[in-house]
């Protein structure tokens, strides 16, 4: 499996070939509590880096989702419309939100790796 990179807003991005998959971190999923609804964009929409691309609604709050890199939505996780709890159960796997293709890979160098993200979380405590 390829490496995850992280934003300070707790999104992750995983690059596989020329496609980038985006989701939220386990930390974010735990902070949200039970996810009850996810609103995702249409395939073909293009987003700039840090632009909101959707929302995730939990029993506690509604949170915006931000693109960790600019790109065009090539796929959305349709499974989340009937099983939003996948975000809690497997946030960095089956609970992914969108796939971007093409995407701006230059943003990846500005994102945190796992060690930096872990340090970021520890500093935030």
DAGI-V981386 format. One record per residue. N is the residue number from 1. PSI is psi in whole degrees, -180 to 180 (NA if undefined). OMEGA is omega in radians with two decimals (NA if undefined). D_FIRST is the distance of its C-alpha to the first C-alpha in Angstrom with 1 decimal. Layout:
N&PSI&OMEGA&D_FIRST ; N&PSI&OMEGA&D_FIRST
//
This chain:
1&141&-3.13&0.0 ; 2&168&-3.01&3.8 ; 3&142&3.03&6.7 ; 4&146&2.98&9.0 ; 5&152&-2.98&12.7 ; 6&151&3.04&15.6 ; 7&166&3.06&19.2 ; 8&-13&3.07&22.3 ; 9&6&3.06&22.7 ; 10&27&2.93&19.7 ; 11&155&3.03&17.5 ; 12&158&3.08&13.9 ; 13&135&3.11&12.3 ; 14&125&-3.13&8.8 ; 15&128&3.06&9.4 ; 16&107&-3.07&8.4 ; 17&-124&-3.13&11.4 ; 18&20&-3.13&14.5 ; 19&138&3.09&13.4 ; 20&126&3.10&12.6 ; 21&140&-3.06&12.0 ; 22&140&3.06&14.3 ; 23&-168&3.05&15.2 ; 24&158&-3.07&17.0 ; 25&165&3.07&16.1 ; 26&-40&3.09&17.1 ; 27&-49&-3.12&20.1 ; 28&-42&-3.14&21.2 ; 29&-40&3.12&21.0 ; 30&-40&3.13&23.0 ; 31&-38&-3.12&25.5 ; 32&-35&-2.99&26.1 ; 33&-159&-3.05&26.8 ; 34&116&3.12&26.8 ; 35&130&-3.09&25.6 ; 36&-16&-3.11&28.2 ; 37&141&3.07&27.6 ; 38&129&3.07&25.2 ; 39&120&-3.09&26.6 ; 40&158&-3.11&24.4 ; 41&171&3.06&25.7 ; 42&148&3.02&26.6 ; 43&138&-3.13&24.5 ; 44&-17&3.09&25.9 ; 45&145&3.10&26.6 ; 46&138&-3.12&25.9 ; 47&147&3.01&25.3 ; 48&161&3.08&25.8 ; 49&138&3.14&23.7 ; 50&2&3.08&24.7 ; 51&141&3.10&26.5 ; 52&130&3.13&26.5 ; 53&-5&3.13&24.8 ; 54&-172&3.10&25.5 ; 55&155&3.02&26.4 ; 56&129&-3.09&25.4 ; 57&131&3.10&28.3 ; 58&-179&3.08&28.6 ; 59&-19&-3.11&31.6 ; 60&-38&-2.96&32.0 ; 61&169&2.97&31.4 ; 62&127&-3.12&30.2 ; 63&141&3.07&27.7 ; 64&152&3.08&26.9 ; 65&136&-3.07&23.3 ; 66&138&3.14&22.9 ; 67&124&3.11&20.9 ; 68&-14&3.10&18.9 ; 69&152&3.06&19.5 ; 70&146&3.10&22.2 ; 71&179&3.13&21.4 ; 72&134&-3.12&22.5 ; 73&117&3.12&21.2 ; 74&-24&3.14&19.9 ; 75&151&2.99&19.1 ; 76&153&-3.13&19.8 ; 77&91&-3.11&18.7 ; 78&-26&-3.13&22.0 ; 79&-28&-3.09&21.2 ; 80&-22&3.14&21.9 ; 81&-34&3.12&25.5 ; 82&-18&-3.13&26.4 ; 83&64&-3.11&23.8 ; 84&-20&-3.13&23.5 ; 85&-13&3.05&22.9 ; 86&-29&3.11&19.2 ; 87&-39&3.12&18.9 ; 88&-39&-3.04&20.2 ; 89&-37&-3.06&18.6 ; 90&67&-3.01&14.9 ; 91&-31&-3.12&14.9 ; 92&14&3.12&11.2 ; 93&-105&-3.09&10.5 ; 94&-13&-3.14&13.5 ; 95&20&3.11&15.6 ; 96&160&-3.10&14.4 ; 97&-59&-3.07&17.5 ; 98&160&2.98&17.3 ; 99&131&3.14&15.6 ; 100&131&3.08&17.3 ; 101&117&-0.07&18.3 ; 102&169&3.09&19.8 ; 103&161&-3.12&19.0 ; 104&100&-3.08&20.3 ; 105&-13&-3.13&17.7 ; 106&-23&-3.14&20.5 ; 107&-22&-3.04&20.0 ; 108&-37&-3.13&16.6 ; 109&-19&-3.14&18.6 ; 110&-5&-3.13&20.7 ; 111&161&-3.11&18.1 ; 112&143&2.96&17.3 ; 113&-179&-3.06&14.4 ; 114&-45&-3.11&13.8 ; 115&-44&3.13&16.9 ; 116&-39&3.12&19.0 ; 117&-43&3.11&18.2 ; 118&-42&3.10&19.2 ; 119&-40&3.10&22.3 ; 120&-46&3.12&23.0 ; 121&-42&-3.13&23.1 ; 122&-41&3.12&25.2 ; 123&-28&-3.09&27.6 ; 124&-14&-3.10&27.9 ; 125&NA&NA&29.2
//
